[in-house]
């Protein structure tokens, strides 16, 4: 079964924060080499418009022009295997649904809603959620994102599935855990 998925822009392979079911998926990787798509560091390495890029992976955006920019566009069929990490998904759900008290003040929203609110800020770009097991029933839950010009960043929480507790582990985790009531 081949399913054509919608195009993603710097996002994880999820569907509304849920993993895709197992199966074959057509995945497109598309990159333009200009200031709207790439950082200054990438443009320095690739040349403005991809002028330094060579090889079959790169095509001209407009082949009729001698000064056309280059792009990377590849479509591949990927097999998404079944996910057998229900405990990790439970840890992510525990964090996303937690309403935390930070510095003595209870948040007006759960962590998931606070993160979504922050990701609406133009400079921030969401990545995705993941969990790493650190002990029996305990996980570090990570939300990756692009922090504007500062580049890749993440927010961290500790999730204990045994006693259903969540606590932020870094500054971003703390910031993304609390929203004032309006």
Rosetta blueprint (number, residue, H / E / L):
1 X L
2 X E
3 X E
4 X E
5 X L
6 X L
7 X L
8 X L
9 X L
10 X L
11 X L
12 X L
13 X L
14 X E
15 X E
16 X L
17 X L
18 X E
19 X E
20 X L
21 X L
22 X L
23 X E
24 X E
25 X E
26 X E
27 X E
28 X E
29 X E
30 X E
31 X E
32 X E
33 X L
34 X L
35 X L
36 X L
37 X L
38 X L
39 X L
40 X H
41 X H
42 X H
43 X H
44 X H
45 X H
46 X H
47 X L
48 X H
49 X H
50 X H
51 X L
52 X L
53 X L
54 X L
55 X L
56 X L
57 X L
58 X E
59 X E
60 X E
61 X L
62 X L
63 X L
64 X L
65 X L
66 X L
67 X L
68 X L
69 X L
70 X E
71 X E
72 X E
73 X E
74 X E
75 X E
76 X E
77 X E
78 X E
79 X E
80 X E
81 X L
82 X L
83 X L
84 X L
85 X L
86 X H
87 X H
88 X H
89 X H
90 X H
91 X H
92 X H
93 X H
94 X H
95 X H
96 X H
97 X H
98 X L
99 X L
100 X L
101 X E
102 X E
103 X L
104 X L
105 X E
106 X E
107 X L
108 X L
109 X L
110 X L
111 X H
112 X H
113 X H
114 X H
115 X H
116 X H
117 X H
118 X H
119 X H
120 X L
121 X L
122 X L
123 X L
124 X E
125 X E
126 X E
127 X E
128 X E
129 X E
130 X E
131 X E
132 X E
133 X E
134 X E
135 X E
136 X L
137 X L
138 X E
139 X E
140 X E
141 X E
142 X E
143 X E
144 X E
145 X E
146 X E
147 X E
148 X H
149 X H
150 X H
151 X L
152 X E
153 X E
154 X E
155 X E
156 X E
157 X E
158 X E
159 X E
160 X E
161 X L
162 X L
163 X L
164 X L
165 X E
166 X E
167 X E
168 X E
169 X L
170 X L
171 X H
172 X H
173 X H
174 X H
175 X H
176 X L
177 X L
178 X L
179 X L
180 X L
181 X L
182 X L
